[in-house]
Each structure stands twice: as C-alpha cells, then as structure tokens.
Amino acid sequence: MNDVMRMRIQRKLENLPDEVVYQVVDYLEFLERKYGTDEVQASPFQKLAEGVEDVLRASKVPVAAIKGTMQAVEAAGKVASGVSAAGKAVVDEIQKVADVATDSEAPKLGEKKGAEKAADAGRESDKPEPESSEET
C-alpha cells in the first residue's frame, strides 16, 4: 500500500465514530482472511493490546471505556518501548567499553604479554653464562 492510500484511509477513519471504526476493523480482518497473502506479524505487545481490546468488545464494554483502556495500554507500551531502548543503549555502551578494554590488553603481533615476558626473563637468567675462551 502506498503512503497516499494509507493517509486517505486514516483520514476517512478519523471522521467516523469509534463504534463504526470497530466495524471497519472487523471487515478488514474478514478481507484479510479471505484475500490476504501474508499476514504481517504484530509485536508481542501489539498482540496483547489487540487481545485486550477484543475481549473488551466481546464483553460488550461501552466504547468509551474501551477507548480509555486502550489509551492506557498505549501509554504503557510507550513506556515499555522507552525502557527497552534505554536498556539496549546501556548494553551497547557496555559492549563498546569491553571491546576497547579487550583491544588495549591484547598483545600486538609478535609482542608478548607481561607473564610471558617474565617467564622468558626467568629462563634466560637460568642459562649458564658462556665460558670465556680467554685465559688470564
């Protein structure tokens, strides 16, 4: 669907009362089952919100109450999204710091780590010194 069509549908839906919008959604779901090729997967939170809305509608809850409930669910979704984004940013920063620390501790090609240098120095001190051929 192109953006012009999407905006046209949105504009038409905004002019309808909520009761009629639910009928439009029902009709769209019917058309999707009949003609749809691939169902676009909703996020887990979106599926939860749609499930809550469907249960409220099936329970004959007044549309005004459903609208208020869905606004609260939407606000909770925005908060959860913000927390998720903040958590991802923290993980990314920790990964960057870990990568920098690993890179600075990694020996360069041909360079030995501190423990290897100490071991080599110890081995060299254990070697006997070559006897000099000069006699005094």
N, CA, C and O of each residue as an XYZ file, in Angstrom:
544
protein
N       0.853     -1.179      0.000
C       0.000      0.000      0.000
C       0.897      1.239      0.000
O       1.864      1.321      0.758
N       0.564      2.189     -0.852
C       1.371      3.411     -0.907
C       0.955      4.394      0.191
O      -0.107      4.250      0.798
N       1.791      5.373      0.429
C       1.546      6.336      1.504
C       0.297      7.177      1.272
O      -0.394      7.532      2.226
N       0.001      7.499      0.023
C      -1.186      8.311     -0.277
C      -2.450      7.553      0.144
O      -3.353      8.121      0.758
N      -2.494      6.259     -0.198
C      -3.659      5.450      0.167
C      -3.755      5.304      1.689
O      -4.844      5.387      2.258
N      -2.613      5.087      2.342
C      -2.600      4.937      3.797
C      -3.137      6.196      4.475
O      -3.929      6.112      5.414
N      -2.703      7.362      3.996
C      -3.173      8.630      4.584
C      -4.652      8.855      4.285
O      -5.376      9.395      5.121
N      -5.102      8.451      3.116
C      -6.510      8.603      2.751
C      -7.393      7.769      3.679
O      -8.416      8.241      4.174
N      -6.980      6.529      3.902
C      -7.752      5.652      4.792
C      -7.750      6.209      6.206
O      -8.787      6.223      6.870
N      -6.606      6.663      6.667
C      -6.528      7.224      8.013
C      -7.435      8.437      8.156
O      -8.123      8.586      9.166
N      -7.439      9.299      7.155
C      -8.295     10.498      7.192
C      -9.767     10.106      7.264
O     -10.536     10.708      8.013
N     -10.163      9.092      6.481
C     -11.564      8.644      6.484
C     -11.937      8.047      7.835
O     -13.029      8.289      8.349
N     -11.021      7.262      8.408
C     -11.307      6.624      9.691
C     -11.444      7.642     10.821
O     -12.250      7.461     11.734
N     -10.661      8.700     10.755
C     -10.712      9.713     11.813
C     -12.045     10.448     11.854
O     -12.395     11.031     12.880
N     -12.783     10.431     10.771
C     -14.085     11.111     10.735
C     -15.228     10.233     11.235
O     -16.349     10.715     11.396
N     -14.958      8.947     11.484
C     -16.016      8.025     11.895
C     -16.056      7.890     13.414
O     -15.029      8.034     14.078
N     -17.241      7.613     13.969
C     -17.322      7.339     15.414
C     -16.641      5.997     15.720
O     -16.513      5.138     14.847
N     -16.212      5.840     16.967
C     -15.470      4.644     17.368
C     -16.238      3.350     17.111
O     -15.644      2.342     16.729
N     -17.557      3.373     17.320
C     -18.357      2.162     17.097
C     -18.243      1.688     15.650
O     -18.169      0.488     15.387
N     -18.231      2.635     14.719
C     -18.152      2.306     13.298
C     -16.716      1.872     12.944
O     -16.527      1.009     12.088
N     -15.726      2.459     13.589
C     -14.336      2.087     13.336
C     -14.132      0.612     13.693
O     -13.404     -0.098     13.000
N     -14.773      0.150     14.772
C     -14.663     -1.269     15.126
C     -15.286     -2.151     14.043
O     -14.790     -3.243     13.766
N     -16.350     -1.687     13.446
C     -16.957     -2.446     12.346
C     -16.006     -2.493     11.139
O     -15.899     -3.516     10.462
N     -15.331     -1.387     10.887
C     -14.357     -1.338      9.795
C     -13.219     -2.330     10.065
O     -12.785     -3.041      9.158
N     -12.741     -2.376     11.307
C     -11.674     -3.312     11.667
C     -12.138     -4.749     11.455
O     -11.400     -5.571     10.912
N     -13.369     -5.051     11.889
C     -13.910     -6.395     11.674
C     -13.944     -6.740     10.187
O     -13.587     -7.852      9.797
N     -14.369     -5.798      9.367
C     -14.459     -6.033      7.927
C     -13.061     -6.219      7.320
O     -12.863     -7.074      6.456
N     -12.098     -5.414      7.778
C     -10.725     -5.551      7.294
C     -10.146     -6.924      7.657
O      -9.447     -7.536      6.850
N     -10.434     -7.400      8.858
C      -9.957     -8.728      9.253
C     -10.598     -9.817      8.397
O      -9.948    -10.800      8.043
N     -11.888     -9.636      8.064
C     -12.554    -10.580      7.174
C     -11.870    -10.578      5.803
O     -11.572    -11.639      5.254
N     -11.625     -9.398      5.258
C     -10.975     -9.297      3.945
C      -9.554     -9.875      3.980
O      -9.100    -10.497      3.020
N      -8.883     -9.662      5.072
C      -7.526    -10.191      5.205
C      -7.534    -11.718      5.189
O      -6.688    -12.345      4.551
N      -8.503    -12.313      5.902
C      -8.611    -13.779      5.896
C      -8.962    -14.306      4.514
O      -8.467    -15.355      4.102
N      -9.816    -13.580      3.796
C     -10.288    -14.055      2.506
C      -9.257    -13.833      1.394
O      -9.034    -14.723      0.574
N      -8.621    -12.644      1.360
C      -7.761    -12.283      0.239
C      -6.285    -12.099      0.610
O      -5.431    -12.048     -0.275
N      -5.989    -12.002      1.860
C      -4.611    -11.714      2.273
C      -3.667    -12.843      1.901
O      -4.027    -14.019      1.945
N      -2.476    -12.469      1.541
C      -1.483    -13.479      1.184
C      -0.589    -13.784      2.380
O      -0.496    -14.938      2.798
N       0.054    -12.798      2.925
C       0.918    -12.970      4.089
C       0.450    -12.035      5.187
O       0.286    -10.834      4.977
N       0.239    -12.609      6.362
C      -0.161    -11.775      7.490
C       1.083    -11.096      8.057
O       2.099    -11.741      8.312
N       0.983     -9.802      8.245
C       2.077     -9.057      8.839
C       2.035     -9.325     10.341
O       1.011     -9.120     10.993
N       3.154     -9.783     10.876
C       3.216    -10.133     12.287
C       3.308     -8.873     13.145
O       4.129     -7.988     12.902
N       2.450     -8.820     14.145
C       2.478     -7.716     15.093
C       3.463     -8.048     16.204
O       3.777     -9.215     16.438
N       3.945     -7.026     16.882
C       4.850     -7.246     18.008
C       4.074     -7.926     19.138
O       2.845     -7.849     19.173
N       4.770     -8.584     20.053
C       4.068     -9.237     21.170
C       3.195     -8.264     21.958
O       2.089     -8.613     22.371
N       3.689     -7.047     22.165
C       2.878     -6.076     22.907
C       1.635     -5.685     22.107
O       0.557     -5.524     22.678
N       1.780     -5.532     20.797
C       0.634     -5.189     19.944
C      -0.406     -6.302     19.988
O      -1.605     -6.034     20.055
N       0.056     -7.555     19.951
C      -0.866     -8.697     20.032
C      -1.617     -8.679     21.361
O      -2.820     -8.935     21.405
N      -0.901     -8.377     22.438
C      -1.535     -8.293     23.759
C      -2.604     -7.207     23.775
O      -3.719     -7.426     24.251
N      -2.255     -6.039     23.253
C      -3.203     -4.914     23.232
C      -4.441     -5.261     22.403
O      -5.566     -4.955     22.799
N      -4.228     -5.902     21.248
C      -5.376     -6.289     20.415
C      -6.230     -7.338     21.116
O      -7.457     -7.318     21.009
N      -5.591     -8.245     21.826
C      -6.339     -9.254     22.581
C      -7.192     -8.628     23.669
O      -8.350     -9.003     23.851
N      -6.617     -7.668     24.395
C      -7.382     -6.965     25.439
C      -8.570     -6.249     24.816
O      -9.684     -6.314     25.337
N      -8.335     -5.577     23.716
C      -9.401     -4.841     23.042
C     -10.501     -5.792     22.561
O     -11.686     -5.490     22.702
N     -10.115     -6.934     21.998
C     -11.099     -7.908     21.518
C     -11.941     -8.469     22.664
O     -13.149     -8.657     22.520
N     -11.300     -8.734     23.795
C     -12.039     -9.254     24.957
C     -13.020     -8.208     25.467
O     -14.159     -8.534     25.801
N     -12.592     -6.974     25.527
C     -13.490     -5.903     25.989
C     -14.681     -5.744     25.043
O     -15.814     -5.553     25.487
N     -14.419     -5.822     23.749
C     -15.511     -5.698     22.772
C     -16.476     -6.876     22.885
O     -17.692     -6.693     22.824
N     -15.938     -8.080     23.050
C     -16.784     -9.269     23.163
C     -17.610     -9.236     24.443
O     -18.695     -9.813     24.505
N     -17.095     -8.562     25.456
C     -17.807     -8.456     26.738
C     -18.828     -7.326     26.734
O     -19.450     -7.042     27.757
N     -18.998     -6.684     25.583
C     -19.968     -5.592     25.427
C     -19.673     -4.402     26.346
O     -20.589     -3.740     26.835
N     -18.402     -4.148     26.570
C     -17.988     -2.986     27.350
C     -18.245     -1.758     26.489
O     -17.987     -1.788     25.286
N     -18.749     -0.679     27.082
C     -19.012      0.532     26.297
C     -17.752      1.033     25.578
O     -16.640      0.915     26.092
N     -17.948      1.584     24.398
C     -16.847      2.038     23.553
C     -15.993      3.081     24.268
O     -14.771      3.081     24.115
N     -16.606      3.963     25.040
C     -15.843      4.988     25.756
C     -14.875      4.339     26.747
O     -13.743      4.798     26.896
N     -15.314      3.275     27.423
C     -14.443      2.573     28.372
C     -13.309      1.862     27.634
O     -12.170      1.847     28.101
N     -13.626      1.273     26.478
C     -12.591      0.606     25.682
C     -11.557      1.617     25.228
O     -10.355      1.357     25.271
N     -12.034      2.771     24.795
C     -11.131      3.819     24.316
C     -10.181      4.257     25.426
O      -8.979      4.393     25.196
N     -10.710      4.477     26.626
C      -9.873      4.875     27.767
C      -8.869      3.790     28.137
O      -7.708      4.078     28.429
N      -9.324      2.550     28.122
C      -8.429      1.435     28.433
C      -7.312      1.335     27.404
O      -6.152      1.130     27.759
N      -7.658      1.479     26.140
C      -6.652      1.351     25.086
C      -5.662      2.516     25.120
O      -4.498      2.344     24.759
N      -6.106      3.689     25.544
C      -5.176      4.806     25.700
C      -4.173      4.507     26.816
O      -2.993      4.836     26.703
N      -4.656      3.877     27.898
C      -3.756      3.495     28.994
C      -2.773      2.419     28.526
O      -1.589      2.468     28.859
N      -3.262      1.456     27.759
C      -2.394      0.396     27.231
C      -1.348      0.996     26.282
O      -0.184      0.595     26.304
N      -1.758      1.939     25.469
C      -0.830      2.605     24.542
C       0.250      3.365     25.304
O       1.421      3.332     24.925
N      -0.146      4.053     26.384
C       0.836      4.775     27.202
C       1.814      3.789     27.838
O       3.013      4.059     27.904
N       1.309      2.652     28.304
C       2.197      1.636     28.880
C       3.157      1.101     27.822
O       4.321      0.828     28.114
N       2.672      0.954     26.612
C       3.531      0.493     25.520
C       4.648      1.470     25.219
O       5.776      1.061     24.942
N       4.347      2.751     25.269
C       5.376      3.771     25.032
C       6.428      3.752     26.134
O       7.619      3.903     25.864
N       5.985      3.564     27.377
C       6.925      3.477     28.494
C       7.816      2.245     28.325
O       9.036      2.329     28.470
N       7.199      1.105     28.018
C       7.967     -0.127     27.833
C       8.957      0.019     26.682
O      10.080     -0.479     26.764
N       8.555      0.687     25.629
C       9.448      0.908     24.490
C      10.633      1.780     24.894
O      11.766      1.525     24.487
N      10.366      2.807     25.693
C      11.440      3.682     26.170
C      12.414      2.948     27.074
O      13.627      3.139     26.976
N      11.882      2.106     27.957
C      12.743      1.322     28.844
C      13.588      0.348     28.021
O      14.775      0.161     28.286
N      12.967     -0.257     27.038
C      13.685     -1.197     26.171
C      14.812     -0.487     25.426
O      15.923     -1.009     25.342
N      14.538      0.684     24.894
C      15.560      1.444     24.170
C      16.695      1.853     25.106
O      17.864      1.803     24.725
N      16.355      2.253     26.320
C      17.386      2.639     27.286
C      18.250      1.432     27.654
O      19.472      1.547     27.752
N      17.621      0.286     27.855
C      18.367     -0.933     28.161
C      19.304     -1.315     27.035
O      20.441     -1.721     27.275
N      18.829     -1.188     25.805
C      19.663     -1.512     24.643
C      20.852     -0.558     24.572
O      21.964     -0.981     24.254
N      20.633      0.716     24.864
C      21.718      1.694     24.839
C      22.773      1.359     25.895
O      23.969      1.488     25.635
N      22.342      0.933     27.074
C      23.276      0.555     28.134
C      24.107     -0.647     27.702
O      25.326     -0.662     27.874
N      23.441     -1.657     27.140
C      24.158     -2.849     26.671
C      25.164     -2.488     25.585
O      26.284     -3.000     25.581
N      24.774     -1.614     24.668
C      25.683     -1.187     23.606
C      26.918     -0.479     24.184
O      28.037     -0.716     23.730
N      26.715      0.384     25.178
C      27.828      1.099     25.799
C      28.750      0.140     26.531
O      29.971      0.278     26.456
N      28.184     -0.832     27.240
C      28.996     -1.825     27.943
C      29.819     -2.618     26.937
O      30.992     -2.906     27.176
N      29.207     -2.968     25.818
C      29.920     -3.711     24.773
C      31.075     -2.892     24.213
O      32.158     -3.425     23.974
N      30.847     -1.591     24.001
C      31.919     -0.726     23.489
C      33.081     -0.663     24.477
O      34.245     -0.760     24.087
N      32.757     -0.501     25.757
C      33.800     -0.425     26.780
C      34.561     -1.744     26.853
O      35.786     -1.746     26.977
N      33.850     -2.857     26.778
C      34.503     -4.167     26.814
C      35.400     -4.363     25.604
O      36.495     -4.913     25.722
N      34.940     -3.913     24.438
C      35.753     -4.038     23.228
C      37.025     -3.203     23.329
O      38.098     -3.664     22.938
N      36.921     -1.986     23.846
C      38.086     -1.114     23.992
C      39.061     -1.728     25.000
O      40.270     -1.732     24.772
N      38.534     -2.244     26.112
C      39.400     -2.853     27.126
C      40.093     -4.087     26.567
O      41.276     -4.297     26.833
N      39.397     -4.891     25.815
C      39.982     -6.091     25.217
C      41.051     -5.717     24.203
O      42.111     -6.341     24.154
N      40.776     -4.698     23.393
C      41.738     -4.270     22.388
C      43.008     -3.716     23.024
O      44.101     -3.953     22.510
N      42.890     -2.983     24.132
C      44.066     -2.385     24.754
C      44.893     -3.432     25.495
O      46.096     -3.238     25.667
N      44.293     -4.528     25.936
C      45.015     -5.583     26.634
C      45.579     -6.615     25.675
O      46.491     -7.356     26.042
N      45.073     -6.681     24.485
C      45.530     -7.683     23.522
C      46.927     -7.325     23.041
O      47.191     -6.167     22.716
N      47.839     -8.317     22.992
C      49.188     -8.012     22.520
C      49.184     -7.768     21.023
O      48.383     -8.332     20.277
N      50.093     -6.922     20.615
C      50.237     -6.677     19.179
C      50.964     -7.871     18.582
O      51.550     -8.669     19.314
N      50.932     -7.999     17.308
C      51.556     -9.104     16.608
C      53.036     -9.201     16.989
O      53.786     -8.241     16.817
N      53.449    -10.351     17.502
C      54.833    -10.558     17.887
C      55.171    -10.065     19.280
O      56.272    -10.324     19.767
N      54.270     -9.370     19.928
C      54.522     -8.849     21.267
C      54.057     -9.874     22.286
O      53.037    -10.534     22.087
N      54.793    -10.009     23.366
C      54.423    -10.969     24.400
C      53.736    -10.249     25.542
O      53.995     -9.078     25.818
N      52.849    -10.989     26.199
C      52.166    -10.429     27.360
C      53.141    -10.365     28.522
O      54.219    -10.957     28.468
N      52.763     -9.648     29.570
C      53.623     -9.463     30.737
C      54.090    -10.772     31.349
O      55.270    -10.898     31.674
N      53.208    -11.753     31.518
C      53.573    -13.033     32.126
C      54.557    -13.784     31.238
O      55.476    -14.427     31.745
N      54.380    -13.713     29.928
C      55.284    -14.389     29.012
C      56.666    -13.741     29.057
O      57.678    -14.439     29.006
N      56.714    -12.408     29.154
C      57.990    -11.711     29.241
C      58.734    -12.127     30.506
O      59.939    -12.374     30.471
N      58.017    -12.205     31.616
C      58.637    -12.579     32.886
C      59.162    -14.005     32.824
O      60.248    -14.284     33.331
N      58.415    -14.903     32.216
C      58.853    -16.294     32.092
C      60.107    -16.373     31.234
O      61.043    -17.097     31.574
N      60.139    -15.641     30.133
C      61.315    -15.637     29.276
C      62.534    -15.085     30.024
O      63.637    -15.615     29.891
N      62.336    -14.039     30.797
C      63.433    -13.440     31.553
C      63.960    -14.435     32.580
O      65.166    -14.523     32.807
N      63.052    -15.182     33.198
C      63.463    -16.190     34.180
C      64.258    -17.298     33.527
O      65.239    -17.770     34.103
N      63.864    -17.723     32.344
C      64.584    -18.776     31.629
C      65.976    -18.311     31.229
O      66.935    -19.080     31.287
N      66.082    -17.061     30.825
C      67.380    -16.534     30.417
C      68.336    -16.431     31.597
O      69.538    -16.637     31.432
N      67.829    -16.117     32.780
C      68.705    -15.996     33.944
C      69.152    -17.370     34.421
O      70.169    -17.477     35.107
N      68.422    -18.418     34.079
C      68.796    -19.776     34.470
C      69.888    -20.338     33.582
O      70.553    -21.296     33.976
N      70.097    -19.787     32.410
C      71.107    -20.287     31.477
C      72.496    -19.973     32.032
O      72.741    -18.879     32.542
N      73.375    -20.919     31.927
C      74.739    -20.601     32.381
C      75.399    -19.647     31.398
O      75.144    -19.672     30.194
N      76.237    -18.826     31.951
C      76.920    -17.876     31.093
C      78.007    -18.613     30.336
O      78.662    -19.504     30.877
N      78.189    -18.242     29.107
C      79.225    -18.932     28.325
C      80.609    -18.660     28.904
O      80.929    -17.545     29.316
N      81.406    -19.706     28.919
C      82.757    -19.551     29.458
C      83.597    -18.770     28.445
O      83.489    -18.943     27.231
N      84.399    -17.945     28.984
C      85.215    -17.173     28.069
C      86.424    -17.987     27.672
O      86.953    -18.756     28.474
N      86.851    -17.827     26.476
C      87.965    -18.583     25.953
C      89.302    -17.933     26.300
O      90.370    -18.498     26.063
N      89.216    -16.783     26.843
C      90.432    -16.081     27.203
C      90.941    -16.600     28.529
O      90.181    -16.732     29.489
N      92.161    -16.881     28.580
C      92.754    -17.264     29.851
C      93.647    -16.138     30.309
O      94.418    -15.569     29.537
N      93.531    -15.848     31.510
C      94.339    -14.774     32.019
C      95.542    -15.219     32.719
O      96.317    -14.393     33.202
